Amino acid sequence: MTTLAQANPVTTVVPDAALVTKYSRPGPRYTSYPPVPYWPANGVEDGYRQALRENGPRVCDPSAGPGHSLYVHIPFCERRCTYCACNVVISRDHARGRRYVRSVLREMDLLIDGMGGGRPKLRQIHWGGGTPTWLTADELAVLHDETAARFDLADDREQSVEIDPRVTTREQLQVLRARGLNRVSLGVQDLDRPVQEAIHRVQPLDVTRRVIDDARDLGIEGINVDLVYGLPHQSLEGFGKTIDIVIEMGVDRVALYNFAYLPERLTHHRAILPHWLPSAEYRIELFRLASRRFADAGYEMIGLDHFARRTDELSIAMSDGSLHRNFMGYTTRAGSDLFAVGVSSISRVGPYFAQNVKTTAEYEELVAAGRLPLERGMRLSQDDLARERVIQTLMCYGRVDFAAIETEFGLKLLDDAARRKLAEFEGDELLRLSGQYLTVTPLGRFFLRNIAMVFDAYLGRPPAPEAHNQTAKVRFSQTV
């Protein structure tokens, strides 16, 4: 199987300004399909409980499959980074941590009870945020140990945590390493001081190095780094130095995200003035610079925006067809159910998506009352599942065998209307369509989201009303 990364180990072409202008438009990132704004709020708890009942016997059967995934959202941060789009709670009142951990554990109990008891097997655990290491070392230990009491943890599981190097101690890493932590993901974004000052995240290089050195010294095998391009005052020279340092530090994976500037939805983004931001064309040059340097250093490009050493599990998953894309980005755990706990977290059990409420006060109140703390959710139809498969395959591998998918689901997806839309992309040399087989070109890599939008049946519809906002609008970041 030829993957997009194998076909294009080095991004040697970039779109011209006219192409960028033509295709730069708001669109989903497709960490899910259908996109979250189209999930309704009505009947979500009843729907999710039904999904848990239906899938409980399968999920809790110790002999059925290698296991599932658990995501825990810890929303707290001590300071606000103005570029951030995550659901965070800014607080230095660390007394809140113990109460929040109790609520998360209670939610786990509600999930397991909803599946009829048993201990679902986990082959992946990820703590995200916010800043999970905002919790004390003791609170981190309790959260892990009580999770292990409720779930069956696979010996070969991937266990990862997102950390802010500015607030993470060696003691915290020791506590987690002793309990199986084998991967850390560090927020770096950019090491250039003017960029850090503009996004209110000053993080000296020696702070980042210290955490990486501590992790390696403790035997943590996987080191991930998050970078962001398109930030205010970012330059090719400054970002190039950041990339060189990240490569020199020998990290295993890099997530290279395009900054999603959404001042209409995120009020703290208004602290970033529009004229501070690089143009769309310059953002592409930043991405091209990074992709070439990572490729020259032996990293393989994964899907839309990740890079990994060829010995890393992510590269292996790219080669063997087990790569998957979800709310945690690209992952090696395709086909498993995803249980998510904590505010705003998103679960996937069988054909059902469910998202939790977004405030800690409402979350803790609902959990204390014995209710699943849900805000919206959706059971996918057969058409949704088929389109999800097409979009997942595009975003992971850059190619689609429509004949196989249409046979599996008994639906026609590559119809005349889709072919007409794809013809425009083909005319711009962004993809090749041969019979029932679509292949994205190296140039088309920059427009994966646009190509995926051809198969999105929800775009253009009004959003589903939110539980607390009946006038919500769909706001997506720019695709390019």
N, C-alpha and C positions, 0 to 999 in steps of 0.2 A: 504494500500500500504506500503510495507516494503522498506525503503530507505537505501542507503548505510550507512548513519550515524546511523540509528536505528539498523542496523544489526551489526555495529561495533563501539560502543560508545567509546571504548578505543583501540588504536592501540597497540596490544600486540605482534605482530610479525613484524620482519624486514627481508628483503631479505639478503641472504648471498652475499659475494663478487663476487662469480661466476655469480649470477643472475644479480647483478648490472652491471658487466662488459658486460654481454650478451646484456642487453637492454638499456644501456646508449648510446644514439645516438642523433643527432640533430633532432628536431621535433617541429611542431607548438604547441602553447599553446591553440589553438582552442577557442580563444575569438571570432572568426568568422570562418565560413566555406562557401566558400573556403577561405584558408588563403590569407592575403592581397597581398603577392608578385605575386599572379596569377591574380590579377585584371588588366585589360588592361587600358592604358591611352588614347587610340584612341576613339573619339566619346563620351567621358564621360559626357560632359556638355549637349549635346543633349539627351543622354540617361537618365540623372538624371532629366532634365526638363520634359521629357515624363513621368517619374515615378511620379513627382509632380503633373502633370496635371491629370494623371489617378487616383491618390489616394487623390487628393485635396478635392473632394466632401465628401468622407468618413471621412477624417481627420478633416475637418472643420465643420462637422455636429454635433451640440451641443448635439443631442440626441443619437449619435452613440458611445456607449462604454464609459468606465470610463476615457479615456484620454491617453496621450502619454508622451514621455520623451524628455527632452532637455539637451544636454551636451554643456557646454561652456569651451573652452580651453584657459587658460591664460598662455602663455608660459614663462613668465619672472621669473627669480630667481636672487638673488643678488650674489650667489656664486655657483660654480660647485661642486656637490658631485660626486666623481669619480665612484661610483657604479651605477649611474642613467642611465636608458635606455629610458627616456622620451624625447620628443621633447621640449627642453628648450632654452631660450635666456638669456644669462648672461648679466645683465645690472644693473647699479645703476643710470641710467638716467631716473628718474621717470616721466619726461615730455612725455615719449613715451606712458605712460599708457592711457592718455586721447585720443590720436589719435587712439590707438588700440581699445578702447571701442567704438569709433564712427564707426570704420570699422565693428566690430562685430554686432552692431545694424543695420548697413546698410545691412549686410549679412542676418540678420533675415528678413528684408523687402523684399529682393530678394526671399527668400524661400517662404514667405507668398504670394507674388505676383505670384510666379510660381504655387501656388496651387489655384489661382483664387480669392484670398482675403479670408476674414473670419478670425476667431481667433481660431486656434487649441487649444484644451484643454490640459493642462499639469498636469499630476499627479506625475511627478518626474522631479526635476531640480537638476543638479549636475554641479558644477564648479570645474574643475581640471586643472592640469598644469604639470610642472611649479609650481608656487606658486600664487594662486588667491589673497591671502592677500598681495602680492607685490603691488597691487593697493591701493590707499589711501581710507580712509573711504568714502570720498565724491564720488570717482569713483565707489566704490562698490555700493553705494546707487543709483547712476545714472544707472548703468548697470542693477540692479534689477528693478527699477521703470520703465525704458524704456522697459524692457522685459515684465513686467506686462501690459504695454500699448498695446503690440502687441499680446499677448497670453492670453487665459482664464485660470487662475490659479485655480486649484481645491482646495477647502477648506481643504481637507484631504491629500494634496500632501506631498511627501517626498522632502525636500529641503536641500541639503547637499553641503559642500564645503571642499576641501582638504586644509590643512593649514600646514605651517612650523612653529612650536612653537617659533622658534628663531626670527621671524619677525612679529608675529601676536599680535595685541594689544587688550585690552578689548574694546576699542572704536570701532574697526572694528567688533568684535563679537556683540556688542550692536546694531550697525547699521543693521547687517544682521538678528539678532534675531527679531528686530522690524518689519522686513519684511518677517517673516515666517520661518527663518532658524531653522531646528529641528534636524540636524545631522552634526557633524564635523568628519573629518577623519584626524588624526594626523600622520605625518611621524615620526617614532621613529627608526626603523631598529634594533638597538641594543644599550643598555645603557652602555656597557662596553667601557671604555675610549680608550684602545688600538685599538679596532675595529673602533671607531669613528674617531680616528686620521688617520687610514689607508684609510678611505673612504672620508676624508676631510669634515666630518660633526660632529663637536663637539657640543653636545647638552646636557648640564647638566640636571640632573633629576629635579632640582627645576624649570627649564624653562618649562618642560613638565607638571609638576604638576600644575604650575600656570595657564596654558591655560585650562587644564581640570577643575580645580576649577572655573575659570571664566565662562566656558561654562555651568557648572552645576548651578552656582549661577544665571546665566541669564535665566535659564529654558530650555536650549537646551537638548532635551531628549536623543539623541543617540550619543554615543561616540565611534568612531572607531579608532583603532590603526593599523598601518602597521608595521610589523616586516619582516626582511629578514634573511634567514639562508644560510650558504655557503659563508659568507663574509670573508675577510682576517683576520687572527689571531683569528677567532671565536673559542670559547671553550665551552664544555658542562657546565663547572662551570659558566663561565661568562654569557652565554646565559640563563642558568637556573635562574640566579639572575634577569635578565631582565624579564623573563616570570613571576617570582614570584611578581615582582613589578607591572607589568601590571595587573595581577590578583588582587593584593591588591588595586589598584586604581579603580577597579570595572568597567572596560570598557565593553561595550555591545557587540562589535564585534572585531575580530582580523583577519586581512589578513596576512597570513604567506607565503611569497613568497620565492621561490628558486632563489638565485642570478643568473642571466643570464650573464655570462662572455663572452663578444663578442669584444675582442680587434681588430679583423680584421675589424669590422664595426664601432665601436665606439672608436675613438682615445683616449678619456680620460680614457677608461678602461686600457690603456697601463701603466697608473700610478700605477696600481695594478699588482704586479709581480706574475706570476703563482704559485711560490712556497709558497706564502703567503696564498693560498687558501686551505681549507680542502679538503680531498679526497671525492669522491662520497660516499664511505661507511660512512665516518664521517658525511657528510651532512645528510644522512638518520638517523644517530643516533641523530643529532640535531633536525630533524623533529619529530622523535619518542619521544624524551624528551618533546618537546613542546606539542604534541598531547596528551600525557598521563597527563601532568600537567593541561592542559586546561580541559580535560575530567573530571579529579578528582575535578576540581573547578566548575563543573556544566555547562560547555560549550559543545555544540553539534558541531561535525565536519560537515562542509558543503562542499560537493563536493570535490574538489581537495585540496584546501589550505585555507579555511576560517573556523572560529570558531565563534559561536554566543550563547548567553544565550538562554535558551529554551523559554523565553518569548519574544525574539526579533522577529521582522517581518521576518528575514531571516530564522530562525528555523521554523516559522509557514509556510512560503512558501515551505520549504523542506517537510513538512508534508502534505500540501494540494495540492501539484503538480504545484504550480505557480512559482517555482524557475526558473531562467533564467541566462544564462552566456553571457556576451557581453564584449565590450571594457572597461567597468567600473568594470569588475570582476563579481561576483555573485550579482544578483539583484532580487528584488521581483516583477518586472514589466514585466513578460512574456507576449508576444503577442502584445506589444505596439510598435508603430513606434518610432524611435529614430532620432530626429533632432539634428545635431551637428554643431556648429559654432566655428570659430577660426582656427588658423593654425593647420594643420595635423589632425584635428578632423574627425571622421568617422560617417556618417549617415546611417540609414537603413529605407527606406520608401517602404512599400510593399515588393516586391522581389528584391529591388535594393539597393546595397551598393555604397557609394560614399565617397572618402577621399579627403580632402582639401590639397592644396600645403603646403610645410613645412617651408617656410621662410616668415617672417613678411613683408619684402619689396614686394615680389611678391603678397602675400595675399592682402595687402592694395591697391596695384596698380590695381589688378583685380576687387576688390569690388568697388573701386572708378569709374571704367569704366562700372559698371553695370553688371559685369559678375559673375557667380557663380565661386568661386575660387578653382576649382577642379583640382586634379592631376590624379586620377584614379578612376575607378568604375566598377561595374559589375551587370548585371541582372541575377539572378539565374534561371537556368533551373529547370525542374521538377526533374531531377536526383539530381541536387545540393540541392534542398529543402528537398528531401527525406534523403540524406546523412547528411545534416545539422541536421535533426531531430534525426537521430541515434546518432550522435556525441554529440549533446546537451544533450540528455537523458543520455548518458554514463557519461559525465562530471558532470552533476548535480545529478544523482541518482544512477549511478553504475549498471544499469540494463536496458535491452532493450527488449520489446515485438515486435519482428520482424513481426509477423503475422499481428498485428494491423497497423504498419507503412506501410508494403507492400500493405495491402488492401487499405489504405487511398490514397497512391500515385500510385498504379497500377504498381509497379516496384519490381523486384526481387533483393534484396540486400544481403540476406544470401544465396549466391550461393555456389557452390562447391569450388571455389577458396577462398572465405572468410572463409568457414569452415576449409579448410586446414591450413590457417594462424592462425585461432583461436585455432586449435588443439594443436599447439605448446604452446600457453599461457595456455591452459587447462592442458597440460602435466606438466607444471611448477606450477600448482595449483594457477594460477592467476585469473582464471574465471571458471565458470561452464556453460555448454551449454546443455540445456534440450529441445530438439525439436526446437521450434522457440523462445526460451526464454534464454537470456544471463544474468548472474549475476556475477558481479565482486566480488572476495573474499577479505577478509581483506588484504592479502598479495598483491593482485592485485591493491589495491588502489595506491600503489607507481608507478604503470605503466599505469595509466589511459590514458595518452597521447599516449603511445605505442599501446594500444588496439584500441584507436580511429583511429590511423593511418591506420588500416586495411581497414577502410571504406572511406579513402581519395583517391579520384580518380585523384588528381592533383600531388601527390608526385612523384618525378622523372621526371616531365615535366620541361622544361626550364621556367623561370619566364617570365611574361609579361613585355615588355620593359617599363621602367619608362619614364615619360615625359622629364626628364633631364639627364637620364643615360641609354643609350641603352645597356650597358654591365653589368647591375645589376645582382648580383648573389643571390640565395636564401640562407640566413644564419639564421638558427634557433638555439635556445639555446638547451643544452642537456636535454633530457627528465628526467633523473635521476641525 
